[in-house]
Amino acid sequence: MDRVYNFSAGPSCLPEEVLKECAAEMLNYNGTGQSVMEMSHRSAAYKPIIQDAEAMVRKLMNVPENYKILFLQGGGSTQFAMIPLNLGTKYKKAAYIRTGVWAKKAAAEAKKFITVDEIASSEDRGFCYIPKVEKIEGDYDYAYICFNNTIMGTHYEYIPDTGNIPLVADISSCILSEPLDVTKFGVLFAGAQKNLGPAGATVVIIREDLITENPLPGTPTMLSYKTHVDGESMYNTPPCHAIYVVGKVLHWIDRNGGAEGMLKRNKEKADYLYNYLDNNDFYHATVDKGSRSLMNVPFLTKYTGEAADAINKKFVKEAAAAGLVNLAGHRLVGGMRASIYNAMTLDGVKALVEFMKKFAKEN
Ligand SMILES: *Cc1c(COP(=O)(O)O)cnc(C)c1O
């Protein structure tokens, strides 16, 4: 069977080159006579795999020496608890910006442990933009943003100035899609399954002064950053195979121009799609210009109400039959969503736009 163009929001498509490398090494990795899936994480064969993945994150994201890089489990969602448990220890208070589902979930989790001030929100217009918060001040242990909102399709075009307050950002759906100045942040985290590899590994980049010996009372051992820093991401069994694939994806990014190369590639794809969305009378993008994600592109048709539901279903079904899969929008936004992460090709986006033109004509 031919491969499809996969527009899934996550887990999502991976570079074909990487999948082929993994397949070639499946039964016998590097002369060990074993698959990486079968290896002890403490073995001499496995150690260089995790060390290389870490070194590649450091290289590609230009992570300074005073930051640790961790590979954890539990997805982005576990970070929603780890952040307040480890960072919310002095004022027991943090500032959150409400920009959609993932930002709301993060704030709701933090509220279990500390006081949360939601200092800005874009809920008034269904989260179709990023609120402009130039400066964040106050007695906060940290400020929290979701840098790319996977469901709403919004993305920060600026980094809020938080002065001495550590800025925490969820970059699950935009990690390494563009250059990012790590020094502006206290903690960055991302589940791998959107832009970096398969589900199961979560990358955390944390400034050393934020790694505390004394998280909030009752913090489970596994939810303390110190545990994983001391254990070099091997306090317990890490997601060995996921980290191995992440390493391969990182090398693929490196071969393709690093973060700069990804931005160029992603801008080309996103511009192609938004340009079509903005210049036809059948579809339209849901997000304001100036807040648009390069990774997740939700769009609606001119139909409303029940007619819209019917046309959306028809679109998704006929697109799938044409080899363009996972285009259903999130139920909160409706319509369709094309996730065009790093691994999606310009050819894939062009095929989508061709299909959209044909569908518009027929409907
Ligand atoms: C997918 C996603 C999450 C949740 O990630 P899990 O790994 O499923 O826990 C969190 N934040 C953002 C921005 C996401 O896109």
The ligand as an SDF file (V2000), in Angstrom:
LIG
                    3D

 15 15  0  0  0  0  0  0  0  0999 V2000
   -0.6120   17.3510   22.6990 C   0  0  0  0  0  0  0  0  0  0  0  0
   -0.3310   18.4810   23.6090 C   0  0  0  0  0  0  0  0  0  0  0  0
   -0.2440   18.3060   24.9930 C   0  0  0  0  0  0  0  0  0  0  0  0
   -0.5230   16.9990   25.6770 C   0  0  0  0  0  0  0  0  0  0  0  0
    0.4660   16.1160   25.4310 O   0  0  0  0  0  0  0  0  0  0  0  0
    0.4080   14.6170   25.9880 P   0  0  0  0  0  0  0  0  0  0  0  0
    1.7580   14.1450   25.5890 O   0  0  0  0  0  0  0  0  0  0  0  0
   -0.7120   13.9270   25.2830 O   0  0  0  0  0  0  0  0  0  0  0  0
    0.2120   14.6740   27.4390 O   0  0  0  0  0  0  0  0  0  0  0  0
    0.0760   19.4030   25.7630 C   0  0  0  0  0  0  0  0  0  0  0  0
    0.2880   20.5950   25.2130 N   0  0  0  0  0  0  0  0  0  0  0  0
    0.2010   20.7990   23.8870 C   0  0  0  0  0  0  0  0  0  0  0  0
    0.4470   22.1590   23.3260 C   0  0  0  0  0  0  0  0  0  0  0  0
   -0.1090   19.7530   23.0460 C   0  0  0  0  0  0  0  0  0  0  0  0
   -0.1960   19.9520   21.7190 O   0  0  0  0  0  0  0  0  0  0  0  0
  1  2  1  0
  2  3  1  0
  2 14  2  0
  3  4  1  0
  3 10  2  0
  4  5  1  0
  5  6  1  0
  6  7  2  0
  6  8  1  0
  6  9  1  0
 10 11  1  0
 11 12  2  0
 12 13  1  0
 12 14  1  0
 14 15  1  0
M  END
$$$$
